[in-house]
Amino acid sequence: MAARLNPVARDEIVDLRLVAAADLDPVLEEEVAVWHDDLEWDFAKSAQLARRFVGVHALSGRVLVVDGRVAGYVYFVFEDHKALLGDLYILHALRTQEREDLLLRPALDEIFSTPHVTRIEAQLLMLNYAPARVLPRAAETHQFCRNFMRADLKKADLGEGTVRRPFYLENWSDRYSDAAAALIAESYAGHVDGWINDQYRSPAGAHRFLHNIVAYPGCGTFSQPASYLAFEGASGSLCGLSLTSLVSAESGHITQICVSPSVRGTGIGHALLRQSLLALRNMECRSVGLTVTAANENAVALYERVGFRTIRQFSAYAWDLA
């Protein structure tokens, strides 16, 4: 049975598992519109999935109730030793940093009290961005600035660059999953993104990451025709990859791009990116987006040369509990 919302209390926090799905509809509808207008991203499938789990009271989280009406929500899921804050959104007219913290604090408290959890990760694009912001549980928090970048595919510079190593490209195939997972772990060894997403730290974790982006709609619908693998010409060993998804009928997204340390600076990364962008353009995508850690200056510079521009900054967070 859904919880009764108190029509008197100004701000109230309620367990998400006690709320009826219909009570969340106005928030989800506005969020879908914001993702579409600001990021050219069709968030409807993700919203529908959240609504379905809320409807059967199977999604952990909290809702913000203002004057008896649901005004925002946060949810989280558990994955082995880790909890992921999947989303946080508050209606624009009622959004304040204090209300965001009001939602976050009890969610984090519940996660911290869960025995097997040693880590929490969050990349909340709709959270108010403030580099100096202090979140609840600040002592355990690591914070990283991220850029959401977008390129107009009609204006992007998709000319061939110089590649200083023999190589060849193939479209993504699941038969390369193990090699791709090993490549991701090798590429991100000691990298700042390994602090943001601990799946990058091992082949097993990277394998789960690949499965998630290929099989699930969180980063859009995986696009095999616009996803490529790079192989060294002499040895035939995998040395790079560029994976993409469709986030709307006219917009693509680069979900992962990396090269092995042995071929960095050879132009293979640019060649992979160019090929994915050409494929997306041929699929009649008008734009393409990606997210990148701001501290990864070489990657940001590459994207800017091609034509990407930062349209939103947000923070990635990680809490280490052990």
N, C-alpha and C positions, 0 to 999 in steps of 0.2 A: 504494500500500500504506500502511495506517495505521501511524503510529509506535508502537513498543513503549514502554509507559509504565514507567518505572523504579519497581519496588515498594519500593525502599530509600530513595530520596531523600524527604525531608520535604516540601519545596516545590520544584516544578520548573515552568519555563515552557516550553511546547511550541508550535510554529507550528500554528495552527488548520488549515492546509491539510494537515497530516500526521496528523490525528486522524479516527478513524471516527465517523460520525454517531451510532451507538449509544452511544458513550462519553459523548456530551453529553446523552443523554436525561434522566438524573436532574436535571441542572441546569435544563434547559428545563422539565421537569415542575414543579419547585418554582417557577420564575419565573412560569409560567402561573398557578399557584395564588395567588401573591402579588399579581399584577396584578388578579386577580379579587377577592380578599378586601379589598385595600387601596384599589383604585381603581375597582372595579366595571367592569373592562375585560377583555374576552375577548382575551387575548394569544395564543391558540392559533394563529391564522393566521400571525402574525408568527413564532412559534416554528417552525411547520412550514416556512415559507419559509427560515428560517435553516438548519434541519436538511437541507433539500433541497440547498442550496448547499454545506454542509459535506460532504454525502454524495458530491458530485462534486469535492470539494477545490477549490472555486472561490471560497471566501470568505476574505478576508485577515483575519488577527487572531492572537490568542494564546489559549491555554488555561492555566489554573492547575491543576497536578496536585499533589495532597496524598496522600502514602502510596500512590502508584500509581493513584489514581482522579481523574478530572476533577472539579474542584470549582468551576470558574468559567471564564468566557470574556469576551473583548472582541473585537468585529469592527469593521472600517472599510471604507468604499467610497470610490471616487474619482468626482468629478463635475467635469469640466473642470479648473480650476485648484485645486479644493478637495477636501479629504478630510473625510468625515463619520464620526465615531465613532458607530456606529449603536446600540450597546448594550454594557453591561458588567454582568455579574451573577455573584456568588459565593454559594454555598450559605450560608444564614443561620448555620448552626452553625460555619462556618469563616471567616466574613467578618471581616476587620479592615481598617483603613485601610492598613496596611503591605502587605497582600496585594493590595488594589486598586491601589496604586502599583506593585507588582511586575508586575502585568498591564499597566498603562498604559505604563510606561516603554519596554519594547521595541516596543510598537505605535507610540508616538509617534516613537521613534528611526527606525523603518522609514519612517514617513510623511515625517519631516523629510529623509530621505535620498533621497526621490523627486524627481527634478529639476523637474518641471512644477508641483509643488504650492506654492502661496503662502499657503494659509490652511487651518486646521483648525477645524471647529465640532463641538460636542457638547452635547447636552441629555440627561444620563444620570439618569433619575428614580430608578434603583435604587442609585446611588452614595451612600455615606454622606455626609450633608449636614453640612458644617462651614464656616461663613462664612469662618473664618480659615485654612482648609486651604491648604497650598502643594502644588500638583501638580508632577509632573516637568515639566521645561522651563518653570519658573515665570517666567523673565525675559520670555518671549514671551506670557504668558497674560493674557487679559482674563476676568474672572469677574463674573457677574451673578446676583443672587438671583431665582428664579422661584417663583411660587405655583401649586400645583395646587389649584383651587377646585372645589367641587361644591355643587349645589343639589338639594334635594328638591322635585320638581315639584308635589307635593301641597300643599306649604307655601309655595312661592315666591309673591312678590307680583307677579302678572301683570296688575295693573290698568293701564288706559291712562294714560299720562303726557301732559303738555302739549307739543305740537310747535309751535314758533314759526316754521314755514316750510311753505308748501304742498309736498306730496310725495305720491308714490304708490309702492306696492310691487309687485314681480312676483317669481315664483319664478325661481330660477337657470335660465339657459339658456346653453349653450356659445356661442351667437352673441354673447354679451357678454364673451367671454374677453379680447379685446384691451382693451376699455374697463375691465374689472375689473383687469387687470394695470397699466394706467396709473394707475388710482385707488389701488391699493396702493402703488405707488412714490411717488405724490404724498402720500399719507397718512403715510408713514413717513420722508419726507425730514427728516433731522436728528434722527430719533427714536432712542432707545436700542436699540430692537429691530433697527435696521439694523446695529448692531454685533454682535448675536447671530446674525442670519441675513442674509447679504449679498444674498440674492435680493430682499429688500425694496428694494434701492437703485436698481433700474432696472426699466422695464417688461419687458425681456427676462427678467430674473431672476424677476420676479413671475409671469410667464407659466409658467416652469418650476415654480415653487411651486404654482400653481393646478393644473397638470397632475398633479403628484405627489399632491395631496390628493384630486383627483377620481378618478384612475385607479388608485391604489395603496392597499394596506390599512394603511400605517404609522400613520395617524391614524384607523383604523376604516374602515367602508364608507360612502362618500359618500352623503348623504341629500338628494336634489334636492327632495323635497317640503317639507323643513324649512329650505331655504336660500333666502335672499331678497336681492333687489337693490332699492335705493331710488333714485328718480329725482326730481329737482326738478320741482315742479308746473308752473312757468312755462316752463322751457327744455327739459324732458325729458332733461336730461343726468344721467348716472349720478353719484350723490353718496354712496353707501354700500353696504355688502354685509355679510351675515351668512351664513357657510357652516357646515354642520354635517355630522356623520357619526354612525353608529351604532357603538358600541364593544362592545355586547353586546345581547342581546334586550330588555333593559329600561333601557339607559343610552345617552344621547346625548353628543355632545361638540361644543363650538363650536370649529371648527378655525381660523376667521378671522373677525374683525369689525372693520370700520373705516369711517370716514366721511371725506369730503374736508375740508380745512381750512376751506373756505368755509361749511360747515354745522355746524361744531363748536359745541356749546352750544345747539343748537336743539331737542334732544330726538329727533332722527332716529336716533341711535345706540341710545337706549333703545327706540324703536319697532321697530327691526330685531331687537334682542335679544328683546324680548317676543314678536314674531311667530314667531321660530324656536322659542322655548320652548313657546309654545302648540301649535305643530305637533308638536313632539316629544311633548308630553303627550297630544295626540290620537292619536299613534301608539303609545300605551300605554307610553311610557318612564316609568320611575319616578324617574330622576335624570338630571342632566346635569353634565358637567364642562368645565373649560377651564383653560388655563395662561395666566398673565399675568406680566409682569415686575413685581417688587415696587415698583420705582421709578416705575412708571406709576400714580401715586396716583389720578388722575381715573378711570381704568378700574377700578381695584380698588374705589373708592368706589361706582361704578355697579353693579358686580356684587354688592357687599354689600347695597346697597339692595334689589335684587331678591330676595336670599336666598342668595347664594353664600357659602360659608365656606371658608377655607383649611384643607385637610386634610393637605397635605404641602408642604414647601419643598425646593427642590433648586437646584443651580447650573447655569447655562449657561456654557459655556467657549468661548473663541475664541483661537486661536493665529495670529498674523500672522508669516509666515516671510520675507516680502519686506522 
